[in-house]
Amino acid sequence: MNKIERRTLPPSFETAADSWLEHVKPHLAERTKDIYDVALRCHLKAAVGRLLLCDIDSREIAAYQSKRKVEHASVRTLNKQGASGAQAGAQALSHIRMVAK
């Protein structure tokens, strides 16, 4: 009517992570799929799943890493979880940019 486009919010981390995992699953080995699934489902979504991607900053990441260190997660595990979370967020942001064009 007034030609003002309605803005949309960025997706939640949970939505972005699910989308990313479905996108990359066909290209992953079974063990890698399992590792990413557990990292996302059991750890990352519980920590930041409801947050919008734009609301996740270094404080949330540092708090998550500190919590996981207390739970005795290895550095290797934290790196894998961080990588899968970052990839999910990056793919979601890339998709948002494509849709916005």
C-alpha positions in Angstrom: 0.0 0.0 0.0 2.5 2.6 1.2 5.4 0.8 -0.4 7.2 0.6 2.9 8.8 -2.8 3.2 8.2 -4.7 6.4 11.5 -5.5 8.1 12.1 -9.0 9.3 14.2 -10.0 12.2 17.3 -12.2 11.8 16.6 -15.9 12.7 17.2 -17.3 16.1 20.4 -19.4 16.5 18.3 -22.5 16.7 16.6 -21.9 13.4 19.9 -20.9 11.7 21.6 -24.0 13.1 18.9 -26.4 11.9 19.0 -24.8 8.5 22.7 -25.0 8.3 22.9 -28.6 9.4 20.3 -29.7 6.8 22.3 -27.9 4.2 25.6 -29.5 4.9 24.5 -33.0 6.0 24.6 -34.5 2.5 28.3 -33.5 2.2 29.4 -34.9 5.6 30.7 -38.2 6.8 28.3 -40.0 9.2 30.6 -39.4 12.2 30.9 -35.7 11.5 27.1 -35.5 11.2 26.8 -37.1 14.6 29.4 -34.7 16.1 27.7 -31.6 14.7 24.2 -32.9 15.8 25.3 -33.4 19.4 27.2 -30.1 19.5 24.2 -28.2 18.3 21.3 -30.2 20.0 22.9 -30.8 23.4 25.1 -27.8 23.9 24.8 -24.8 21.6 21.1 -24.6 21.3 20.7 -25.0 25.0 23.0 -22.1 25.6 22.1 -19.6 22.8 19.4 -21.3 20.8 16.6 -18.8 21.5 18.8 -15.7 20.9 18.6 -14.0 17.6 21.9 -14.2 15.6 22.3 -10.4 15.9 22.2 -10.7 19.7 25.0 -13.2 20.1 28.2 -11.5 20.9 31.5 -12.2 22.5 30.0 -12.2 26.0 27.6 -15.0 25.2 30.4 -17.0 23.6 32.8 -16.5 26.5 30.1 -17.4 29.0 29.3 -20.6 27.0 33.0 -21.6 26.8 33.5 -20.9 30.5 30.5 -23.1 31.4 31.7 -25.9 29.2 35.2 -25.7 30.7 33.7 -26.2 34.1 32.0 -29.3 32.7 35.5 -30.5 31.6 34.9 -30.2 27.9 38.2 -30.5 26.0 39.6 -27.6 24.0 39.2 -29.7 20.9 35.5 -30.2 21.7 35.0 -26.4 22.3 36.7 -25.7 19.0 34.4 -28.1 17.1 31.3 -26.6 18.8 32.5 -23.1 18.1 33.2 -23.9 14.4 29.8 -25.5 13.9 28.1 -22.5 15.6 30.0 -20.0 13.5 29.3 -21.8 10.3 25.6 -22.0 11.1 25.5 -18.3 11.8 27.5 -17.3 8.7 25.2 -19.4 6.4 22.1 -17.8 7.9 23.5 -14.3 7.4 24.5 -15.1 3.9 20.9 -16.4 3.2 19.5 -13.2 4.7 21.6 -11.0 2.4 20.6 -13.0 -0.7 16.9 -12.7 0.2 17.2 -9.0 0.9 18.5 -8.3 -2.6 
